[in-house]
Amino acid sequence: MSIEYLGVAGWAVFDDAHVLLADPYFSRVHVADESVPLTSDLPTIARYAPPHADVILVSHSMETVRAMCDHAAWLNHGEVQKVGPVESTIAAYISSLHPGE
């Protein structure tokens, strides 16, 4: 197994034929400032996850999830909240941030 730091693309963990890409969120020291968007380097991620590859993408960036996925799972404190098409899963997540709106 090997681990490679990809800068703003996050981390890549290699184990034989498998690659786990971890969001740059995990490598940020200070994430409390919500005015700084969580973005990913999509071209770098694409080099490690070719088209039609099975990818488990761990991300807090809705832009990255939309760009890389057609289905998504939303977890909250380790509990699955929704699994389904990416847009409906993201919509459910966003509406949970502003309940009652």
N, CA, C and O atoms as a GROMACS GRO file, in nm:
protein
  404
    1MET      N    1   0.085  -0.117   0.000
    1MET     CA    2   0.000   0.000   0.000
    1MET      C    3   0.090   0.123   0.000
    1MET      O    4   0.194   0.127   0.064
    2SER      N    5   0.044   0.225  -0.075
    2SER     CA    6   0.118   0.351  -0.076
    2SER      C    7   0.018   0.466  -0.074
    2SER      O    8  -0.097   0.452  -0.114
    3ILE      N    9   0.066   0.580  -0.026
    3ILE     CA   10  -0.017   0.700  -0.015
    3ILE      C   11   0.056   0.813  -0.087
    3ILE      O   12   0.177   0.830  -0.072
    4GLU      N   13  -0.020   0.890  -0.166
    4GLU     CA   14   0.038   1.002  -0.237
    4GLU      C   15  -0.043   1.127  -0.210
    4GLU      O   16  -0.166   1.125  -0.222
    5TYR      N   17   0.023   1.235  -0.172
    5TYR     CA   18  -0.045   1.363  -0.152
    5TYR      C   19  -0.062   1.431  -0.286
    5TYR      O   20   0.035   1.446  -0.360
    6LEU      N   21  -0.184   1.473  -0.321
    6LEU     CA   22  -0.213   1.531  -0.450
    6LEU      C   23  -0.238   1.682  -0.442
    6LEU      O   24  -0.300   1.739  -0.532
    7GLY      N   25  -0.193   1.745  -0.336
    7GLY     CA   26  -0.215   1.888  -0.320
    7GLY      C   27  -0.362   1.917  -0.301
    7GLY      O   28  -0.427   1.854  -0.217
    8VAL      N   29  -0.418   2.013  -0.379
    8VAL     CA   30  -0.558   2.049  -0.363
    8VAL      C   31  -0.653   1.939  -0.409
    8VAL      O   32  -0.774   1.949  -0.387
    9ALA      N   33  -0.600   1.834  -0.471
    9ALA     CA   34  -0.685   1.720  -0.510
    9ALA      C   35  -0.702   1.623  -0.395
    9ALA      O   36  -0.784   1.531  -0.404
   10GLY      N   37  -0.628   1.640  -0.287
   10GLY     CA   38  -0.643   1.554  -0.170
   10GLY      C   39  -0.535   1.448  -0.161
   10GLY      O   40  -0.416   1.478  -0.177
   11TRP      N   41  -0.576   1.326  -0.136
   11TRP     CA   42  -0.485   1.214  -0.116
   11TRP      C   43  -0.528   1.096  -0.203
   11TRP      O   44  -0.647   1.077  -0.227
   12ALA      N   45  -0.430   1.018  -0.249
   12ALA     CA   46  -0.459   0.894  -0.320
   12ALA      C   47  -0.394   0.781  -0.240
   12ALA      O   48  -0.276   0.788  -0.207
   13VAL      N   49  -0.471   0.678  -0.210
   13VAL     CA   50  -0.421   0.561  -0.140
   13VAL      C   51  -0.428   0.445  -0.238
   13VAL      O   52  -0.535   0.412  -0.288
   14PHE      N   53  -0.314   0.383  -0.265
   14PHE     CA   54  -0.304   0.275  -0.363
   14PHE      C   55  -0.284   0.142  -0.291
   14PHE      O   56  -0.204   0.131  -0.198
   15ASP      N   57  -0.359   0.042  -0.336
   15ASP     CA   58  -0.342  -0.094  -0.286
   15ASP      C   59  -0.366  -0.187  -0.404
   15ASP      O   60  -0.480  -0.216  -0.438
   16ASP      N   61  -0.260  -0.232  -0.466
   16ASP     CA   62  -0.266  -0.314  -0.588
   16ASP      C   63  -0.346  -0.240  -0.695
   16ASP      O   64  -0.306  -0.132  -0.738
   17ALA      N   65  -0.458  -0.295  -0.739
   17ALA     CA   66  -0.535  -0.235  -0.849
   17ALA      C   67  -0.640  -0.135  -0.801
   17ALA      O   68  -0.717  -0.085  -0.883
   18HIS      N   69  -0.644  -0.105  -0.673
   18HIS     CA   70  -0.746  -0.017  -0.617
   18HIS      C   71  -0.685   0.117  -0.578
   18HIS      O   72  -0.572   0.125  -0.532
   19VAL      N   73  -0.766   0.221  -0.597
   19VAL     CA   74  -0.724   0.356  -0.558
   19VAL      C   75  -0.838   0.419  -0.480
   19VAL      O   76  -0.952   0.418  -0.525
   20LEU      N   77  -0.808   0.473  -0.363
   20LEU     CA   78  -0.903   0.550  -0.284
   20LEU      C   79  -0.859   0.695  -0.291
   20LEU      O   80  -0.746   0.728  -0.256
   21LEU      N   81  -0.950   0.783  -0.337
   21LEU     CA   82  -0.921   0.926  -0.341
   21LEU      C   83  -0.990   0.991  -0.223
   21LEU      O   84  -1.111   0.975  -0.205
   22ALA      N   85  -0.915   1.065  -0.144
   22ALA     CA   86  -0.971   1.132  -0.027
   22ALA      C   87  -0.970   1.282  -0.050
   22ALA      O   88  -0.870   1.339  -0.095
   23ASP      N   89  -1.080   1.345  -0.019
   23ASP     CA   90  -1.103   1.487  -0.037
   23ASP      C   91  -0.994   1.571   0.030
   23ASP      O   92  -0.940   1.531   0.133
   24PRO      N   93  -0.962   1.688  -0.028
   24PRO     CA   94  -0.864   1.775   0.035
   24PRO      C   95  -0.909   1.826   0.172
   24PRO      O   96  -0.826   1.875   0.249
   25TYR      N   97  -1.037   1.815   0.203
   25TYR     CA   98  -1.089   1.854   0.334
   25TYR      C   99  -1.007   1.788   0.445
   25TYR      O  100  -0.979   1.850   0.548
   26PHE      N  101  -0.968   1.663   0.423
   26PHE     CA  102  -0.896   1.590   0.527
   26PHE      C  103  -0.754   1.641   0.547
   26PHE      O  104  -0.692   1.613   0.649
   27SER      N  105  -0.704   1.717   0.449
   27SER     CA  106  -0.568   1.766   0.462
   27SER      C  107  -0.563   1.913   0.501
   27SER      O  108  -0.455   1.970   0.515
   28ARG      N  109  -0.678   1.975   0.520
   28ARG     CA  110  -0.680   2.116   0.558
   28ARG      C  111  -0.664   2.129   0.709
   28ARG      O  112  -0.724   2.055   0.788
   29VAL      N  113  -0.583   2.225   0.747
   29VAL     CA  114  -0.562   2.249   0.889
   29VAL      C  115  -0.679   2.328   0.947
   29VAL      O  116  -0.725   2.299   1.057
   30HIS      N  117  -0.726   2.428   0.873
   30HIS     CA  118  -0.831   2.516   0.924
   30HIS      C  119  -0.950   2.512   0.828
   30HIS      O  120  -0.941   2.563   0.717
   31VAL      N  121  -1.060   2.452   0.870
   31VAL     CA  122  -1.177   2.442   0.783
   31VAL      C  123  -1.298   2.516   0.840
   31VAL      O  124  -1.408   2.505   0.786
   32ALA      N  125  -1.280   2.589   0.947
   32ALA     CA  126  -1.392   2.657   1.011
   32ALA      C  127  -1.442   2.776   0.928
   32ALA      O  128  -1.556   2.819   0.944
   33ASP      N  129  -1.357   2.829   0.842
   33ASP     CA  130  -1.395   2.945   0.761
   33ASP      C  131  -1.478   2.899   0.642
   33ASP      O  132  -1.423   2.854   0.541
   34GLU      N  133  -1.610   2.909   0.654
   34GLU     CA  134  -1.700   2.862   0.549
   34GLU      C  135  -1.699   2.952   0.426
   34GLU      O  136  -1.756   2.915   0.323
   35SER      N  137  -1.636   3.070   0.434
   35SER     CA  138  -1.629   3.157   0.317
   35SER      C  139  -1.529   3.105   0.214
   35SER      O  140  -1.532   3.145   0.098
   36VAL      N  141  -1.440   3.016   0.256
   36VAL     CA  142  -1.344   2.955   0.165
   36VAL      C  143  -1.406   2.826   0.112
   36VAL      O  144  -1.424   2.731   0.188
   37PRO      N  145  -1.440   2.823  -0.020
   37PRO     CA  146  -1.506   2.703  -0.072
   37PRO      C  147  -1.413   2.583  -0.074
   37PRO      O  148  -1.293   2.595  -0.095
   38LEU      N  149  -1.472   2.466  -0.051
   38LEU     CA  150  -1.397   2.342  -0.062
   38LEU      C  151  -1.398   2.302  -0.209
   38LEU      O  152  -1.502   2.262  -0.262
   39THR      N  153  -1.284   2.313  -0.273
   39THR     CA  154  -1.276   2.279  -0.415
   39THR      C  155  -1.174   2.169  -0.434
   39THR      O  156  -1.087   2.146  -0.349
   40SER      N  157  -1.186   2.102  -0.545
   40SER     CA  158  -1.093   1.993  -0.577
   40SER      C  159  -1.033   2.018  -0.713
   40SER      O  160  -1.090   2.088  -0.797
   41ASP      N  161  -0.917   1.960  -0.735
   41ASP     CA  162  -0.847   1.969  -0.863
   41ASP      C  163  -0.899   1.855  -0.950
   41ASP      O  164  -0.843   1.745  -0.949
   42LEU      N  165  -1.006   1.881  -1.027
   42LEU     CA  166  -1.072   1.775  -1.104
   42LEU      C  167  -0.982   1.710  -1.208
   42LEU      O  168  -0.990   1.588  -1.225
   43PRO      N  169  -0.896   1.783  -1.279
   43PRO     CA  170  -0.806   1.715  -1.374
   43PRO      C  171  -0.713   1.614  -1.306
   43PRO      O  172  -0.686   1.507  -1.361
   44THR      N  173  -0.664   1.648  -1.188
   44THR     CA  174  -0.577   1.553  -1.117
   44THR      C  175  -0.657   1.432  -1.072
   44THR      O  176  -0.609   1.319  -1.084
   45ILE      N  177  -0.775   1.454  -1.020
   45ILE     CA  178  -0.860   1.342  -0.977
   45ILE      C  179  -0.891   1.253  -1.097
   45ILE      O  180  -0.887   1.130  -1.085
   46ALA      N  181  -0.921   1.313  -1.211
   46ALA     CA  182  -0.955   1.235  -1.331
   46ALA      C  183  -0.839   1.146  -1.376
   46ALA      O  184  -0.862   1.038  -1.430
   47ARG      N  185  -0.717   1.190  -1.353
   47ARG     CA  186  -0.600   1.104  -1.388
   47ARG      C  187  -0.601   0.975  -1.308
   47ARG      O  188  -0.557   0.871  -1.357
   48TYR      N  189  -0.650   0.981  -1.186
   48TYR     CA  190  -0.651   0.863  -1.099
   48TYR      C  191  -0.783   0.786  -1.108
   48TYR      O  192  -0.790   0.671  -1.064
   49ALA      N  193  -0.886   0.847  -1.164
   49ALA     CA  194  -1.016   0.782  -1.176
   49ALA      C  195  -1.065   0.798  -1.320
   49ALA      O  196  -1.142   0.889  -1.349
   50PRO      N  197  -1.022   0.709  -1.409
   50PRO     CA  198  -1.060   0.721  -1.550
   50PRO      C  199  -1.210   0.705  -1.569
   50PRO      O  200  -1.279   0.654  -1.480
   51PRO      N  201  -1.262   0.748  -1.685
   51PRO     CA  202  -1.407   0.736  -1.710
   51PRO      C  203  -1.456   0.593  -1.689
   51PRO      O  204  -1.387   0.497  -1.724
   52HIS      N  205  -1.573   0.580  -1.634
   52HIS     CA  206  -1.640   0.452  -1.608
   52HIS      C  207  -1.570   0.366  -1.503
   52HIS      O  208  -1.601   0.248  -1.489
   53ALA      N  209  -1.477   0.425  -1.429
   53ALA     CA  210  -1.414   0.351  -1.320
   53ALA      C  211  -1.509   0.349  -1.201
   53ALA      O  212  -1.589   0.440  -1.182
   54ASP      N  213  -1.499   0.245  -1.122
   54ASP     CA  214  -1.572   0.242  -0.996
   54ASP      C  215  -1.493   0.326  -0.897
   54ASP      O  216  -1.376   0.297  -0.869
   55VAL      N  217  -1.555   0.429  -0.845
   55VAL     CA  218  -1.485   0.523  -0.758
   55VAL      C  219  -1.564   0.541  -0.630
   55VAL      O  220  -1.686   0.558  -0.633
   56ILE      N  221  -1.494   0.538  -0.519
   56ILE     CA  222  -1.552   0.583  -0.393
   56ILE      C  223  -1.488   0.718  -0.366
   56ILE      O  224  -1.369   0.726  -0.333
   57LEU      N  225  -1.566   0.822  -0.380
   57LEU     CA  226  -1.518   0.958  -0.364
   57LEU      C  227  -1.570   1.010  -0.231
   57LEU      O  228  -1.690   1.017  -0.209
   58VAL      N  229  -1.479   1.047  -0.144
   58VAL     CA  230  -1.516   1.105  -0.015
   58VAL      C  231  -1.495   1.255  -0.030
   58VAL      O  232  -1.382   1.301  -0.045
   59SER      N  233  -1.603   1.331  -0.026
   59SER     CA  234  -1.590   1.473  -0.054
   59SER      C  235  -1.696   1.555   0.018
   59SER      O  236  -1.805   1.506   0.048
   60HIS      N  237  -1.661   1.680   0.046
   60HIS     CA  238  -1.756   1.776   0.099
   60HIS      C  239  -1.786   1.881  -0.008
   60HIS      O  240  -1.858   1.978   0.019
   61SER      N  241  -1.734   1.863  -0.127
   61SER     CA  242  -1.754   1.957  -0.237
   61SER      C  243  -1.865   1.908  -0.328
   61SER      O  244  -1.850   1.806  -0.396
   62MET      N  245  -1.977   1.980  -0.330
   62MET     CA  246  -2.088   1.941  -0.416
   62MET      C  247  -2.046   1.950  -0.562
   62MET      O  248  -2.090   1.869  -0.644
   63GLU      N  249  -1.962   2.047  -0.596
   63GLU     CA  250  -1.912   2.061  -0.733
   63GLU      C  251  -1.836   1.935  -0.776
   63GLU      O  252  -1.856   1.886  -0.887
   64THR      N  253  -1.752   1.884  -0.689
   64THR     CA  254  -1.675   1.764  -0.721
   64THR      C  255  -1.766   1.643  -0.732
   64THR      O  256  -1.750   1.562  -0.824
   65VAL      N  257  -1.860   1.629  -0.642
   65VAL     CA  258  -1.953   1.515  -0.646
   65VAL      C  259  -2.032   1.519  -0.776
   65VAL      O  260  -2.047   1.416  -0.842
   66ARG      N  261  -2.083   1.636  -0.813
   66ARG     CA  262  -2.160   1.648  -0.939
   66ARG      C  263  -2.073   1.611  -1.060
   66ARG      O  264  -2.119   1.543  -1.152
   67ALA      N  265  -1.948   1.656  -1.059
   67ALA     CA  266  -1.860   1.634  -1.174
   67ALA      C  267  -1.816   1.488  -1.187
   67ALA      O  268  -1.794   1.439  -1.298
   68MET      N  269  -1.802   1.420  -1.074
   68MET     CA  270  -1.742   1.286  -1.077
   68MET      C  271  -1.843   1.172  -1.065
   68MET      O  272  -1.809   1.058  -1.097
   69CYS      N  273  -1.965   1.199  -1.021
   69CYS     CA  274  -2.056   1.090  -0.984
   69CYS      C  275  -2.190   1.099  -1.053
   69CYS      O  276  -2.237   1.208  -1.086
   70ASP      N  277  -2.253   0.984  -1.074
   70ASP     CA  278  -2.391   0.983  -1.117
   70ASP      C  279  -2.483   0.936  -1.004
   70ASP      O  280  -2.604   0.960  -1.009
   71HIS      N  281  -2.427   0.871  -0.905
   71HIS     CA  282  -2.500   0.832  -0.783
   71HIS      C  283  -2.417   0.874  -0.662
   71HIS      O  284  -2.294   0.884  -0.669
   72ALA      N  285  -2.486   0.898  -0.552
   72ALA     CA  286  -2.416   0.944  -0.432
   72ALA      C  287  -2.481   0.886  -0.308
   72ALA      O  288  -2.599   0.850  -0.308
   73ALA      N  289  -2.403   0.879  -0.203
   73ALA     CA  290  -2.453   0.842  -0.070
   73ALA      C  291  -2.419   0.957   0.023
   73ALA      O  292  -2.307   1.007   0.023
   74TRP      N  293  -2.517   0.998   0.101
   74TRP     CA  294  -2.497   1.104   0.199
   74TRP      C  295  -2.495   1.039   0.336
   74TRP      O  296  -2.590   0.971   0.376
   75LEU      N  297  -2.386   1.062   0.408
   75LEU     CA  298  -2.372   1.010   0.544
   75LEU      C  299  -2.367   1.127   0.641
   75LEU      O  300  -2.309   1.231   0.611
   76ASN      N  301  -2.428   1.108   0.756
   76ASN     CA  302  -2.425   1.208   0.862
   76ASN      C  303  -2.386   1.137   0.991
   76ASN      O  304  -2.461   1.054   1.042
   77HIS      N  305  -2.269   1.170   1.042
   77HIS     CA  306  -2.216   1.106   1.162
   77HIS      C  307  -2.214   0.954   1.147
   77HIS      O  308  -2.246   0.881   1.240
   78GLY      N  309  -2.176   0.907   1.026
   78GLY     CA  310  -2.163   0.764   1.001
   78GLY      C  311  -2.293   0.693   0.967
   78GLY      O  312  -2.291   0.573   0.940
   79GLU      N  313  -2.404   0.764   0.968
   79GLU     CA  314  -2.534   0.704   0.937
   79GLU      C  315  -2.577   0.743   0.796
   79GLU      O  316  -2.572   0.860   0.759
   80VAL      N  317  -2.618   0.644   0.717
   80VAL     CA  318  -2.663   0.671   0.581
   80VAL      C  319  -2.797   0.745   0.586
   80VAL      O  320  -2.893   0.698   0.648
   81GLN      N  321  -2.800   0.861   0.521
   81GLN     CA  322  -2.922   0.942   0.516
   81GLN      C  323  -2.997   0.921   0.385
   81GLN      O  324  -3.120   0.917   0.383
   82LYS      N  325  -2.922   0.907   0.275
   82LYS     CA  326  -2.983   0.889   0.143
   82LYS      C  327  -2.881   0.830   0.048
   82LYS      O  328  -2.762   0.862   0.054
   83VAL      N  329  -2.928   0.744  -0.041
   83VAL     CA  330  -2.848   0.690  -0.150
   83VAL      C  331  -2.934   0.700  -0.275
   83VAL      O  332  -3.051   0.660  -0.274
   84GLY      N  333  -2.878   0.754  -0.382
   84GLY     CA  334  -2.955   0.764  -0.505
   84GLY      C  335  -2.886   0.851  -0.608
   84GLY      O  336  -2.767   0.877  -0.597
   85PRO      N  337  -2.962   0.895  -0.709
   85PRO     CA  338  -2.904   0.984  -0.810
   85PRO      C  339  -2.840   1.106  -0.744
   85PRO      O  340  -2.890   1.157  -0.644
   86VAL      N  341  -2.731   1.151  -0.802
   86VAL     CA  342  -2.651   1.254  -0.738
   86VAL      C  343  -2.731   1.382  -0.710
   86VAL      O  344  -2.719   1.438  -0.601
   87GLU      N  345  -2.812   1.428  -0.804
   87GLU     CA  346  -2.884   1.554  -0.782
   87GLU      C  347  -2.986   1.545  -0.669
   87GLU      O  348  -2.998   1.638  -0.590
   88SER      N  349  -3.060   1.434  -0.660
   88SER     CA  350  -3.159   1.424  -0.553
   88SER      C  351  -3.091   1.405  -0.417
   88SER      O  352  -3.143   1.450  -0.314
   89THR      N  353  -2.977   1.338  -0.416
   89THR     CA  354  -2.904   1.320  -0.290
   89THR      C  355  -2.847   1.453  -0.242
   89THR      O  356  -2.854   1.485  -0.123
   90ILE      N  357  -2.790   1.530  -0.334
   90ILE     CA  358  -2.737   1.662  -0.298
   90ILE      C  359  -2.851   1.753  -0.251
   90ILE      O  360  -2.835   1.826  -0.154
   91ALA      N  361  -2.965   1.749  -0.320
   91ALA     CA  362  -3.079   1.833  -0.281
   91ALA      C  363  -3.127   1.799  -0.140
   91ALA      O  364  -3.159   1.888  -0.061
   92ALA      N  365  -3.131   1.670  -0.107
   92ALA     CA  366  -3.171   1.629   0.028
   92ALA      C  367  -3.071   1.678   0.132
   92ALA      O  368  -3.111   1.725   0.238
   93TYR      N  369  -2.943   1.669   0.101
   93TYR     CA  370  -2.839   1.716   0.192
   93TYR      C  371  -2.853   1.867   0.215
   93TYR      O  372  -2.853   1.913   0.329
   94ILE      N  373  -2.865   1.943   0.106
   94ILE     CA  374  -2.873   2.089   0.118
   94ILE      C  375  -2.999   2.129   0.195
   94ILE      O  376  -2.993   2.220   0.277
   95SER      N  377  -3.111   2.064   0.169
   95SER     CA  378  -3.232   2.100   0.242
   95SER      C  379  -3.220   2.066   0.391
   95SER      O  380  -3.287   2.130   0.473
   96SER      N  381  -3.138   1.968   0.426
   96SER     CA  382  -3.118   1.937   0.568
   96SER      C  383  -3.040   2.046   0.641
   96SER      O  384  -3.048   2.059   0.763
   97LEU      N  385  -2.964   2.124   0.564
   97LEU     CA  386  -2.886   2.232   0.624
   97LEU      C  387  -2.973   2.351   0.661
   97LEU      O  388  -2.936   2.432   0.746
   98HIS      N  389  -3.090   2.360   0.596
   98HIS     CA  390  -3.182   2.471   0.618
   98HIS      C  391  -3.323   2.415   0.641
   98HIS      O  392  -3.412   2.439   0.560
   99PRO      N  393  -3.343   2.340   0.750
   99PRO     CA  394  -3.474   2.280   0.773
   99PRO      C  395  -3.584   2.387   0.785
   99PRO      O  396  -3.563   2.494   0.842
  100GLY      N  397  -3.699   2.355   0.730
  100GLY     CA  398  -3.813   2.445   0.738
  100GLY      C  399  -3.818   2.550   0.630
  100GLY      O  400  -3.914   2.628   0.624
  101GLU      N  401  -3.718   2.553   0.543
  101GLU     CA  402  -3.720   2.652   0.433
  101GLU      C  403  -3.783   2.592   0.311
  101GLU      O  404  -3.795   2.659   0.208
   0.00000   0.00000   0.00000
